Amino acid sequence: MKPSALIAGCLLAATVSGSAIAQQSIFTAELLGSNERPDPNNSTGTGTATVTIDPAQGTMHVHETFSGLSANTTISHIHCCAGPDATAIPATTVPSFPGFPVGVTAGTYDQTFNMLEASSYNPAFISANGGTAASAFDAFITGLNNGTAYANIHTETFPAGEIRGTLVAVPEPETYAMLLAGLAMVSMMGGGRRLFSREDSRVRIS
């Protein structure tokens, strides 16, 4: 296969997959007491968090579900930016997500935020990251991509947090499909060239 064909196929794969990634980024976390820092706990509570970032629209969609908590909920945030064994200030609204269900041990939260508005953040996070909502959004996205942002649900028994989980990027199905299409094209071009070489060799031998 000609190098130019290989390069073209790889560029196609990278371009189509890159386009899908640029549209939205999805991050998920499993929320557990054992993930809490600096004090892990043996809470029977569990939960999941899914965060969808749309850079073009400047939005963040948050979906959380939880159950089995040892006490009633008080607040919830996304914290940024610290590793899995460290703690960080809340990046999102304080004292809590607006409308987050409190006084319950199980529930669901679903909300979309305009991340280009200062009201979507903890003011301290904005101050620590450039002083504007736009610069805070950039820092927040960097933290998500680096695996240094985490979701946390706090309760009356565990005011510092009962269940927590680091948000991890999840490739979208469209990304896989487009990447496979590009790789298939590379394979087809390579296969056609090899077939031609064999036939051409037989002609010369005859």
C-alpha positions as CSV (number, residue, x, y, z in Angstrom):
1,M,0.0,0.0,0.0
2,K,1.2,3.4,-0.9
3,P,2.2,5.6,2.1
4,S,-0.1,8.3,0.8
5,A,-3.1,6.0,0.9
6,L,-2.3,4.9,4.5
7,I,-1.9,8.5,5.6
8,A,-5.1,9.5,3.9
9,G,-7.0,6.7,5.6
10,C,-5.5,7.5,9.0
11,L,-6.3,11.2,8.6
12,L,-9.9,10.3,7.7
13,A,-10.2,8.1,10.8
14,A,-8.7,10.9,13.0
15,T,-10.9,13.6,11.4
16,V,-14.2,11.8,11.8
17,S,-13.5,10.6,15.3
18,G,-12.2,14.1,16.3
19,S,-15.4,15.7,15.0
20,A,-17.5,13.4,17.2
21,I,-15.3,14.1,20.3
22,A,-15.5,17.9,19.7
23,Q,-19.4,17.8,19.9
24,Q,-19.8,16.4,23.4
25,S,-17.7,14.8,26.1
26,I,-19.3,12.4,28.6
27,F,-17.9,11.6,32.0
28,T,-19.2,9.0,34.5
29,A,-18.5,8.1,38.1
30,E,-19.4,5.4,40.5
31,L,-20.2,6.9,43.9
32,L,-19.1,4.9,46.9
33,G,-18.2,5.6,50.5
34,S,-14.8,3.8,50.0
35,N,-13.9,6.6,47.5
36,E,-14.2,9.3,50.1
37,R,-11.0,11.2,51.1
38,P,-9.4,11.8,53.4
39,D,-11.7,9.5,55.4
40,P,-13.1,6.5,53.4
41,N,-16.2,5.0,55.1
42,N,-18.3,1.8,54.9
43,S,-21.5,3.4,53.8
44,T,-23.9,1.1,52.1
45,G,-24.9,4.0,49.9
46,T,-24.2,3.8,46.2
47,G,-24.8,6.1,43.2
48,T,-23.8,7.1,39.7
49,A,-23.0,10.5,38.2
50,T,-23.0,11.3,34.5
51,V,-21.7,14.7,33.3
52,T,-22.1,15.7,29.7
53,I,-20.1,18.7,28.5
54,D,-21.0,20.5,25.3
55,P,-18.1,23.0,24.6
56,A,-19.8,24.5,21.6
57,Q,-22.9,25.4,23.6
58,G,-21.0,26.1,26.8
59,T,-23.3,23.7,28.8
60,M,-22.9,21.0,31.3
61,H,-25.7,18.4,32.0
62,V,-25.5,16.6,35.3
63,H,-27.4,13.4,36.1
64,E,-27.0,11.7,39.5
65,T,-28.8,8.8,41.1
66,F,-28.2,7.5,44.6
67,S,-29.7,5.1,47.1
68,G,-29.1,3.4,50.4
69,L,-27.5,6.3,52.1
70,S,-27.0,6.1,55.9
71,A,-28.6,9.4,56.5
72,N,-30.5,12.2,54.8
73,T,-28.8,14.2,52.0
74,T,-27.7,17.7,52.7
75,I,-25.7,19.0,49.6
76,S,-23.9,17.8,46.5
77,H,-21.2,19.2,44.2
78,I,-18.6,18.5,41.6
79,H,-15.2,19.2,43.0
80,C,-12.1,20.1,41.0
81,C,-9.3,19.7,40.7
82,A,-7.5,17.0,42.7
83,G,-6.3,13.4,42.3
84,P,-8.3,10.4,43.6
85,D,-6.5,10.5,47.0
86,A,-6.9,14.2,47.5
87,T,-9.6,16.8,48.1
88,A,-10.6,19.9,46.2
89,I,-13.0,22.8,46.6
90,P,-16.4,22.6,44.9
91,A,-16.2,23.9,41.3
92,T,-20.0,24.0,40.9
93,T,-22.6,26.1,42.7
94,V,-22.5,26.5,46.5
95,P,-23.8,25.6,48.9
96,S,-25.1,22.9,46.6
97,F,-26.5,22.1,43.2
98,P,-29.7,24.1,42.8
99,G,-32.7,21.8,43.3
100,F,-30.7,18.9,44.6
101,P,-33.0,16.6,46.6
102,V,-32.3,17.0,50.3
103,G,-33.6,15.2,53.4
104,V,-33.7,11.8,51.5
105,T,-31.6,8.7,51.3
106,A,-32.4,7.9,47.7
107,G,-33.2,10.0,44.7
108,T,-32.3,11.4,41.3
109,Y,-31.0,14.7,40.1
110,D,-31.1,16.1,36.6
111,Q,-30.0,19.6,35.6
112,T,-28.4,21.5,32.7
113,F,-26.1,24.4,33.5
114,N,-24.8,27.3,31.4
115,M,-21.1,27.1,32.1
116,L,-20.5,30.5,30.6
117,E,-22.4,32.2,33.5
118,A,-20.7,32.9,36.8
119,S,-23.8,31.7,38.7
120,S,-22.9,28.1,37.6
121,Y,-19.8,28.1,39.7
122,N,-18.4,28.4,43.2
123,P,-17.0,32.0,43.2
124,A,-13.8,30.7,44.8
125,F,-13.3,28.4,41.8
126,I,-13.6,31.3,39.4
127,S,-11.2,33.4,41.4
128,A,-8.7,30.5,41.4
129,N,-9.0,30.0,37.7
130,G,-8.6,33.2,35.8
131,G,-11.4,35.3,37.2
132,T,-14.1,34.7,34.5
133,A,-16.7,32.1,33.8
134,A,-15.0,31.3,30.5
135,S,-11.6,30.7,32.1
136,A,-13.2,28.6,34.9
137,F,-15.0,26.5,32.2
138,D,-11.6,25.8,30.5
139,A,-10.1,24.8,33.9
140,F,-13.1,22.6,34.7
141,I,-12.9,20.8,31.3
142,T,-9.1,20.3,31.8
143,G,-9.8,18.8,35.2
144,L,-12.4,16.5,33.8
145,N,-10.1,15.4,31.0
146,N,-7.3,14.8,33.5
147,G,-9.4,12.7,35.8
148,T,-9.1,15.3,38.7
149,A,-12.8,16.2,39.1
150,Y,-15.1,14.2,41.3
151,A,-18.8,14.1,42.3
152,N,-19.7,14.1,45.9
153,I,-22.9,13.7,47.9
154,H,-22.9,14.8,51.5
155,T,-25.3,13.7,54.3
156,E,-26.1,14.5,57.9
157,T,-23.9,11.6,59.1
158,F,-21.1,12.4,56.7
159,P,-21.0,16.2,56.3
160,A,-17.7,16.1,54.4
161,G,-19.2,13.6,51.9
162,E,-20.7,10.1,52.2
163,I,-20.3,8.8,48.6
164,R,-17.9,10.1,46.0
165,G,-16.5,9.1,42.6
166,T,-13.9,10.4,40.1
167,L,-15.4,11.4,36.8
168,V,-13.9,9.4,33.9
169,A,-14.3,10.1,30.2
170,V,-16.5,7.7,28.2
171,P,-15.9,7.5,24.4
172,E,-19.1,7.9,22.5
173,P,-20.4,5.1,20.3
174,E,-20.2,7.4,17.3
175,T,-16.5,7.8,17.9
176,Y,-16.0,4.1,17.7
177,A,-18.1,3.7,14.6
178,M,-16.4,6.5,12.7
179,L,-12.9,5.3,13.7
180,L,-13.7,1.8,12.6
181,A,-15.0,3.1,9.3
182,G,-11.7,5.0,8.7
183,L,-9.6,1.9,9.7
184,A,-11.7,-0.3,7.4
185,M,-10.9,2.1,4.5
186,V,-7.2,1.8,5.3
187,S,-7.6,-2.0,5.3
188,M,-9.5,-2.0,2.0
189,M,-6.8,0.1,0.3
190,G,-4.1,-2.2,1.6
191,G,-5.9,-5.3,0.5
192,G,-6.5,-4.1,-3.0
193,R,-2.8,-3.2,-3.4
194,R,-1.7,-6.6,-2.3
195,L,-4.0,-8.4,-4.7
196,F,-2.7,-6.4,-7.6
197,S,0.9,-7.2,-6.7
198,R,0.2,-11.0,-6.8
199,E,-1.6,-10.8,-10.1
200,D,1.1,-8.6,-11.6
201,S,3.8,-11.1,-10.4
202,R,2.0,-14.0,-12.2
203,V,1.9,-12.0,-15.4
204,R,5.6,-11.4,-15.3
205,I,6.3,-15.0,-14.6
206,S,4.3,-16.2,-17.5
